[in-house]
Amino acid sequence: MKTAISASLERITTLGDLFDWRIRQTPENEAYRHFNSETGCWHSHTWAQIGVRVRAWHSALAASRLAPGARVAVLLPNGLDAVCIDQASLVLGLVPVPMHALDNPASIAYIVKDCDASMLVLSTRAQWEAIAAIGEAMPLLKLVLVIGDEHFANDCSPPPAPGVVVPLATWLVNGDLPNSAPRPPVSGGALAAIVYTSGTTGKPKGVMLTHHNILSNIRAMMARVNVLPSDVFLSILPLSHTFERTVGYYLPIAAGSCVAYVRSVAKIPEDMATVRPTILVSVPRIYERSYLKLQESLAQSSYLMRRLFALTQTIGWRRFCRRQHLPCDETPLDWLDPLLSPILHLLVARRVLAQFGGCLRVAVCGGAPLSQAVAECFLALGLPLVQGYGMTETSPVVSCNTPVDNWPTTVGKPLEGVAVRIGESNELQVLGGGVMAGYWKRPEDSAQATTGDGWLRTGDQAVLEGGRIRIIGRIKEIIVTSTGEKIAPADLELAITADPLFEQAFVIGDNRPFIAAFVVLSRSGLDTLLRQLKLDVSGSVKLDSVLMRGLILEKIQSASKHFPGYAVPRVVRVATQPWSLQNGLMTPTLKLKRNALLEHFHAEIDDIYA
């Protein structure tokens, strides 16, 4: 039997209604927590307080007179301002377009133009000036709202490009309308976001998600995982990431949980210990960093501590496997496990779990595959780590494990209301309420993304095992970084080799924290570069010198500047010999043999990511 609250959730049709409903349900409960750098303290806000703040933004946005369905591009870090502009937009029938706050100006300019944004919200005027300097035409952009520059209120200099540039304080005052600002009718089928993700052309594609898409995903997750009003989420991933947007932002609204915002990536360990979250939503990189630090610490520990850790992990993994009814290696001394486990927990495991705050009920990992070694280590130590599967086009969650039904070699069972099947070439295909409305202004791509009978093509190869999904590969060559970003390597390589300096290019970064590139230089291009540097063309030059690597990397980054920031290579290595059919690194049709190149450069790759 459904509870009164779950029945109420079933009747909600838009995300704006969901937010209003939450405020009425638990007005005095803690909604958000953030660190105030001026006071040096963490500050809490109740749902009622956030409601007042959102209404002020709602009034100001209504006064801006944007047409229903107009796009509001949001370039803000996670925090209260991002919540306010998102909720104000949704209630007025506008469409938020979240963007990564650290993305490069060229990528941002492309998205603002492509989505036909009427409004852009960002932190500083300097950000806007860098975006405007790209020279991208943005004819529909009427308003640029600057949140963070206090001195900007007295800055009378003209804007650098068409569009009124307004500081937040002025905008809020000008929007001082009566308490009941107009609320146009918004349907569940209306767009709730356009989320950009990398496409096959190298340019990002806008995934259109409706209110119904996201709400159906929220309800399905709540049916699978018990999220409580007493839970505290730690927000780490950017809100431009659909994983964070749905699971780390809208889901806590539905459950009435609190969300605490980390100060920065560097401060995550400290904030984890202070906030002591009960639910953590993250990508593999966060867990990988903790694992690496753990291994470094063990390497410097005594022999006794290393032996204790190994014993803790062995016994802990056996206990986990027994609880989950998984096969495990049994030994004659297994009867000692119940006696040793409490002692080893106190001596070893508790110290490791304390790094995550010591209160986690669920640690969710998604966006990219997690190393089996990392997963087994933390599960053995007692971290309630669960993996799931999804994509932006599915709002995003398709399947997930749970702490009580956790098979770490799989990504769990499909959510309630989500159907999956295996199609041609072992492709996983999905059908359900969370599947996108299509790609913005790309009808051909939208048609190609689905089968003739309406199932979404994921591009991932999978098998079904006992109702669980196990991902086995990708049909199309796509790099997925450890932070969950997707890059089409062929398109990036094509952009790099458009520069005459480069004869060949090979980019890597699958399950890694950033993109790196291997290149072969053309003789003519190198000669031109040397002349520009006033170096002897006929003499030998050290291509692996710091100077040359820096100059070559600048060229690569310039050639790939129109790609999203996460797709731009951060490290380069120069190959001395071209890749060819003869040396086994090219196919007869002159395509890169990626696996052969990975093997060929394995030592250099290990060095890059060491």
Number of C-alpha atoms within 10 A of each C-alpha: 5 8 8 9 11 15 11 12 19 13 10 17 17 24 24 20 16 18 21 17 17 20 20 12 13 16 18 13 19 21 25 22 22 19 17 11 9 6 8 8 10 14 12 16 17 17 24 19 17 18 19 12 16 21 17 20 24 30 25 22 22 21 17 15 8 19 12 14 18 19 26 29 29 26 24 26 21 22 20 18 20 17 18 20 20 26 23 23 27 26 23 24 24 25 26 26 26 25 24 22 18 14 15 19 21 21 20 27 21 21 23 25 17 16 23 17 23 23 25 22 24 22 20 18 21 12 16 23 14 16 21 20 14 14 11 15 15 20 12 17 21 16 19 23 22 26 19 16 15 13 8 18 13 8 10 7 7 9 15 15 17 16 17 14 22 19 23 22 16 12 20 18 13 14 18 16 16 8 10 9 18 14 12 10 9 22 13 16 14 20 24 28 26 26 27 25 22 18 16 17 11 22 20 20 23 24 24 25 29 26 22 24 26 30 26 21 27 25 18 21 21 17 13 17 14 11 21 16 16 13 19 27 27 24 25 21 24 20 26 23 23 28 26 22 20 21 23 25 20 18 21 22 24 23 20 25 22 27 25 25 22 23 19 11 11 9 10 19 16 15 22 20 15 12 21 21 25 21 23 22 20 23 25 25 20 19 21 19 12 17 18 12 12 12 13 11 11 15 12 10 11 10 11 9 15 17 12 15 18 14 16 24 22 17 20 25 21 19 21 18 18 12 12 15 12 12 9 12 9 8 7 6 7 13 9 10 16 11 10 14 18 13 12 20 18 10 15 19 22 16 13 19 17 14 16 25 18 17 18 20 18 21 21 21 25 24 27 25 23 20 15 10 10 17 21 20 18 21 20 21 25 19 23 18 22 25 27 23 25 21 19 21 25 26 29 26 28 29 25 27 25 22 17 11 14 24 22 19 17 24 25 26 26 23 21 17 14 20 15 20 15 16 14 8 12 18 21 25 22 22 19 20 19 27 28 23 18 21 22 18 14 12 11 10 15 16 14 11 18 17 12 9 7 14 19 23 18 20 18 19 20 22 17 16 11 8 11 18 26 20 19 13 13 17 14 12 15 19 23 22 25 25 22 24 22 20 30 20 21 20 16 26 22 16 19 26 21 14 16 14 22 22 18 19 23 23 25 21 21 19 20 19 19 20 22 21 22 21 25 19 23 17 13 13 14 18 17 16 17 16 11 9 10 9 14 11 14 8 6 8 13 9 16 14 9 10 11 16 17 14 12 23 19 15 16 28 19 14 19 25 19 22 24 26 19 19 27 23 22 15 19 21 20 17 16 11 10 15 22 15 15 9 10 14 20 18 14 10 7 11 13 20 16 16 9 14 17 16 12 13 14 12 10 14 18 9 9 12 12 6
